[in-house]
Amino acid sequence: MIEEFYKNINGNYSEAVNRMQNDERIKKFLGYFLADTSYSELENAMESKDADSAFRAAHTLKGVCKNMAFTALSIVAEAITEELRAHNFEKAEEIFPNVKKEYDIVITEINKIM
């Protein structure tokens, strides 16, 4: 079930197992991800054009996704983080729909197994 989840989100199951040791522990952390506010903070900051807050939220989201081995989401989270770091807010706005798309996939797939 967890391995299929990682396949469905274009994540890295073997990396997740190496980091978190077993499926039960991964599932526990998936629950924590549902409660993480970094994506909603990013979304709000992007809507209000608050580049500093958007950077902090994107950077946090990127780190969480890398730790969870959510490969596809971490790639776009890293891309938006780097654009915000470089003060390229317009480019970050172009990337944000991809972040939303990948985030929605992860949330949908987590909800299927929780």
C-alpha positions as CSV (number, residue, x, y, z in Angstrom):
1,M,0.0,0.0,0.0
2,I,2.7,2.5,0.9
3,E,4.9,1.4,-2.0
4,E,2.0,2.0,-4.4
5,F,1.4,5.4,-2.8
6,Y,5.0,6.4,-3.7
7,K,4.5,5.1,-7.2
8,N,1.3,7.2,-7.6
9,I,3.0,10.4,-6.5
10,N,6.2,9.9,-8.4
11,G,8.1,9.5,-5.1
12,N,11.0,7.3,-4.0
13,Y,9.7,4.5,-1.8
14,S,13.2,2.9,-1.2
15,E,14.5,6.3,0.0
16,A,11.6,6.7,2.3
17,V,12.1,3.2,3.8
18,N,15.8,3.8,4.2
19,R,15.0,7.0,6.1
20,M,12.0,6.0,8.1
21,Q,12.7,2.2,8.4
22,N,9.2,0.7,7.7
23,D,5.8,1.3,6.3
24,E,4.1,1.9,9.6
25,R,6.5,4.7,10.4
26,I,6.1,6.2,6.9
27,K,2.3,6.1,7.4
28,K,2.7,8.0,10.7
29,F,4.7,10.7,9.0
30,L,2.1,10.9,6.2
31,G,-0.3,11.8,8.9
32,Y,2.0,14.5,10.1
33,F,2.3,15.8,6.5
34,L,-1.5,16.3,6.4
35,A,-1.2,18.6,9.4
36,D,1.8,20.5,8.0
37,T,0.9,24.2,7.2
38,S,3.8,25.1,4.9
39,Y,1.8,24.6,1.7
40,S,-1.2,26.7,2.9
41,E,1.3,29.4,4.1
42,L,2.9,29.3,0.6
43,E,-0.5,29.6,-1.1
44,N,-1.5,32.5,1.1
45,A,1.8,34.3,0.6
46,M,1.6,33.9,-3.1
47,E,-1.9,35.2,-3.2
48,S,-0.9,38.3,-1.1
49,K,2.4,38.7,-3.1
50,D,4.4,38.4,0.1
51,A,7.7,37.2,-1.3
52,D,9.5,36.8,2.0
53,S,6.8,34.7,3.6
54,A,6.4,32.7,0.3
55,F,10.2,31.9,0.4
56,R,10.0,30.7,4.0
57,A,7.0,28.5,3.3
58,A,8.4,27.1,0.1
59,H,11.7,26.4,1.7
60,T,10.0,24.5,4.6
61,L,7.8,22.6,2.1
62,K,10.8,21.7,0.1
63,G,12.6,20.3,3.1
64,V,9.6,18.3,4.3
65,C,9.1,16.8,0.8
66,K,12.8,15.9,0.5
67,N,12.6,14.2,3.9
68,M,9.5,12.3,2.9
69,A,11.0,11.4,-0.5
70,F,8.1,13.0,-2.4
71,T,10.3,13.4,-5.4
72,A,7.9,15.2,-7.9
73,L,6.6,17.6,-5.3
74,S,10.1,18.3,-3.9
75,I,11.4,19.1,-7.4
76,V,8.8,21.8,-7.9
77,A,9.0,23.0,-4.3
78,E,12.8,23.4,-4.8
79,A,12.2,25.3,-8.1
80,I,9.9,27.8,-6.6
81,T,12.1,28.2,-3.5
82,E,15.1,29.1,-5.7
83,E,13.1,31.6,-7.7
84,L,11.9,33.2,-4.6
85,R,15.4,33.2,-3.1
86,A,16.6,35.0,-6.3
87,H,13.7,37.5,-5.9
88,N,12.0,36.3,-9.1
89,F,8.5,36.5,-7.9
90,E,6.9,36.5,-11.4
91,K,8.8,33.3,-12.2
92,A,7.7,31.8,-8.9
93,E,4.1,32.7,-9.8
94,E,4.5,30.7,-13.0
95,I,5.8,27.7,-11.1
96,F,3.2,27.8,-8.3
97,P,0.5,26.0,-10.3
98,N,2.9,23.0,-10.7
99,V,3.4,23.0,-6.9
100,K,-0.3,23.0,-6.4
101,K,-0.8,20.2,-8.8
102,E,1.8,18.0,-7.2
103,Y,0.7,18.9,-3.7
104,D,-2.9,18.0,-4.6
105,I,-1.8,14.6,-5.9
106,V,0.1,13.9,-2.7
107,I,-2.8,14.9,-0.5
108,T,-5.3,12.8,-2.6
109,E,-3.1,9.8,-2.4
110,I,-2.5,10.2,1.4
111,N,-6.2,10.4,2.0
112,K,-6.7,7.1,0.1
113,I,-4.6,5.2,2.6
114,M,-5.3,7.0,5.8
